């Protein structure tokens, strides 16, 4: 016999389009899918992007549950021990419905279940306006944040280490330092800080094979007129220009120089150092806003709109791209 559920979570369409595994994310509680959500999933299932994939996956999951029981009464989700149910309850809440407004009918489903008073009801949506509407009606509305990333918890790629003034001076003189008792990862950036004078610092990279921190070789260098403006960019330059580091992943907010640094280093490796024959720039062609639709012209003309953030001057960079047609070796830059 299934365990008695303690809470009811009513899911908005955008939650399922954001993560098709959301149905399995509420432990042994009851998950309610409003009838209008099924309609909206149906309209998204033909899309070729990520939302379409999630819509199809959710529909397949619900269909598998349907085979095992009556979705209107609730079907046991064996993976979580919870119940999944499709509800038509909003029809009893006509006072807060508006014709041709599925969002209101979805909220009305949660409101109806709340009015029944059997268990605690939470409306889960990624739509801020929907949360505001739900709050006005007295509903508990929450965001679905299972996949949200806390950047403070991510590996930063560098670490600040306090050292004595003598140790820091020895680092500048000997061009190396051994840090006993510090847990460091291969190729991790290290910011050495004088414990008696925080403004006295030095930057280095941990070389695991030698178990020493060596100074940055690229700290004062400029590539295509571009130089590091902070310690994070300095560490990025060092990694991108070191051939021993085969893969570099840069994470940061827009405008922090990820693409600019990667492209500058890739071009320098090809044009100046002649170590590679080509630069491959890969980026998704999914629109952030309204889709620009079908485009006329050649392949290069079609891609120009998507690649504009990468190519500072389309004429000179297109000429460069045409010259780099070999694929024997390449620097891969993902944006």
N, C-alpha and C positions, 0 to 999 in steps of 0.2 A: 504493500500500500504506500502511495506517495506521501511524503511528509507534508504537513499542513503549511502552506506558504504564509509568510509574515507580512510581505509588502506586495503592492501592485505597481509595476512600472509600465506606464503607457508610452510607447515609442513613437516619435514623429518620423516622417518619411526621411528627413535629412540625416537622421542617425543611422538608418539602415543603408543609405547611399554612401555614407561616410565610411562605414565599417560593416561588412556583411556578417561578421562574427558577433555583432551586438546582441543577437538573440541568445548567445551563450555567455553573456557578460554580467548576468545579474544573479549568479549563484542559484540557490534553490527557491527564489521568489517567483511570483507570477508575472509573466511578460504579456502585455495586452497590445495587440496590433489593431488599431482602428480600421474599419472597413475602407475608409477613404485612402488609407495608406496603401492598401492593395491596389486600388485604382491608379494611384500615382506611380507605384512601382511598375505597373504594366506599361505606363507611358515612357518610362526610362529604359526598359529592358532592351530596346533596339539600338541604343547608343553604343558607339564603339569605344568610348572612353572608360575611365575607371568607375564612374557612377553607373554606367550600363552594366559593367561586369558585376558590381555589387548587387544591383537590382536583380539580375538573373540568378545569382547565387542565393539570395534571400528567397526568391520565388521557388527555387528547387528545394530549399530547406523546408519551407512551409508545405510544399507538396508531399515531401517525404513524411512529414508529421501527419498530414491529412490521411495518408494511407493507414496510419496506425491508430487513428481515432477521429473524433469529431472536434474540429477546431473551434466551433462555436461554444463548446462545453469546456474545452481545454485539453491539451495533449501533453503527456509527460515528456520532458526533454531529458533523456537518459544521461546525457553528458553532464548536466548540471543538477539534476534532481528537481528542477523547477517546472512550471507549467507555462506553455505557450498557448495563447487564446486569441482568436480574431473576434472583435466585438462590434456590434451594430448599435451599441447603447446610445449613441448620440441622437437617435431619433426620438428619445424621450426628453431631450433637452432643447426643444424647438425655440425656447425663449432666448437662447443665446446664439442661435444659428443665423446665418445669412445665406441666402441663395447663391449658388455658384462660388462659395468660398470654402474649399476643402479644409483650409487651415483652421477655420472656426469650428467645423464639424469634428475635426480631430481633437481640438481642445475640449469640445463639448463631451466627447467620449470620456475623457479623463474627469471632467466635472461631474458627469453622471455617476461614475464609479465612486467618486469622492462623496457625493450626496448619499449614496447607499450606506456609507458609514461602517462597512464591514471591516475594512483594513486600511492602513495608511496607503495613500495613493501619491505617486510622484510622476510628474509629466517630464519626460526626457526629450529635449530638443536642442539643436544647435542654432536655432533661429532666435535671435535676441528679442525681436518683436513678439514672437510667440510666447516667450517666457514672460514678457511684460503683460500680455493679455491674460495668461494663466494666473499670474500673481494678482491681477485685479479681481479675478473670480475666486480668489482664496486658495488656489491650487499651489502645491509645492512644485516648482519648476526648476530643473537642474540641467546643466550642460553635460554632454557625453564627452568625457575627457580621457578615456582609456588610452588613446593613442597620442595624447599631447606629450610633447617632449619638454622636459625641464632641462634647459641648456646648462644650468648650474651643475647638473649631475653628470653631464657628458664629459668624456675625456677631453681635456682642453688642449693636449699636445705639448704643454709646457708646465713647469713647476717653479715656484719661487723658493729659494733656499737661503737661509741666513748663514753667513760665514763671518769669520773675524776679518778685521782690516788686513792683517798680515796674510791670511789665506787668499784674500781677493787680490792683493798686490802680487802674491806669488803666481796667481792664475794669469795675470797680465804679463809677468816676466817669463814664466816657463811655458806659457801657451797650453796649459793643461792643469787639471785639478782632479784629485780623487776624493769622492764624497763618501766617507764611511758611514754606514747606518742609514743612508737614504735609499728608499725604494724607487728606482727609476726604470723606465721602459726604454727599449732600443729606439734611438733617434728622437728621444724626448728633449724638447727645449728646456733649458735651465736658466733661470734668472738669478744670478748670484747677487745678494744684497748684503752690504756691510752692516752688521748688527749695531754698530756704533754711529753709522751715518747712512740712513736709508737712501740718500741721493747718490751714494757711491755704489754703482752697480756694474755688473758685467754679464754678457749673454753668451751662452754656449750650447752645445749639443752633446748629449750623452751617447758615446760610442760603446755599445755593449760588449763588442769583441775585445776591446782594450780595457773596459771598465773605467773609463775616464771621461771627463767633460772637456771638450776642446772648444776654443773660441769660434765664433761664426766667421766663415770665410767670406760671406757675401754681405756683411753688415754695412760696409761703406761703399758698395758697388752700385752702379746705376745701369739699368737695362732699358734701352729705347726711351731714355729720359725718365724712367720710373725707378724710384728708390723707396725703401721701406719707411713708413711714417710712424710706426710703433713696433713694439716688441713682437706682437703677433704676426705682423707682416714680415718682420725680419726672420722669424722662424720659418714662415712659409717660403720665403725666398730661398733659404738654406736647403729646405727639403726638396723644392722643385728643381734646384740646380745641381743637386748631388745625384749622380748617375747610379749610386749604390742603392738609393731609395727607389724602388720600382713602382710604387703606387702612393700617391698623396691624396688625401681626402680633406677638403677645406669646407668647414661649416661656419656660417655666420649670417648675420642679417644682410639685407640688400644694401649695397653701397659700401661694403667693407673691403672691396678690392679682390675678391676671390677670382673672378673671371679675368680681370685685368692682369693680375700677377701671373696666373697660369698661362694666359695667352702670350704675355711678354717673354716668359721663360721658355715656352715651347718654340716660339719664333727664333729666340736667340740660339737655342740648341740646333735649329735647322739652318738658319742663314749665316750665323757667325761661327759657331763651333763645328758645323757640318757633321754633327754626330747622328742626325736623323734626316730622313729624306722627305718627311711630310708631317703635317699637323692635322689631326683629325678632331674636329669640333663636333660634339654630339649634344643635342639638347632636344627636349620634347617639343612637339608642335601642337600642344594643347593650349587653346586660348585662355587667358586669365579673365577676360571679359566676354563681350559678344564675339562670336565666331566671325572671321572675315570672309567665310564662305569659299566657294570655288574660285580659283584664280586662273586667269589666262596666261599665256606665255610659255617660255621654256622652263626647264627645271630650275635653273638659276634664278629666273624672274619670280617663280612661284615661291622659292625659299627666301627671297630677299627680305620680305616682311618679318619672317621668323628670325632671321639671322642678323637683323639690323642692330640689336644690342651688342652683338659680337663684333661686327665689322664697323670700325670707326669711319672708314671711307670705302664705300662699296666698290669703287673703281679700282683702287690700288690693291685692296684685299682680294677682290675677285681675280685680278690678274695673278696675284700670288697663289691663290687656290688652284687656278688652272695650271700653274707651273708645277705644283706639287701633286702629280697624278700617280706617282708610284706608291705602293703599299708594302714594300719590303720591310720597312720599319717605320714606326710612327710614335709620336707622343699623343696620348689620348687625353683630351680635355673635356670633361663633362660639366655642363652648366644646367 
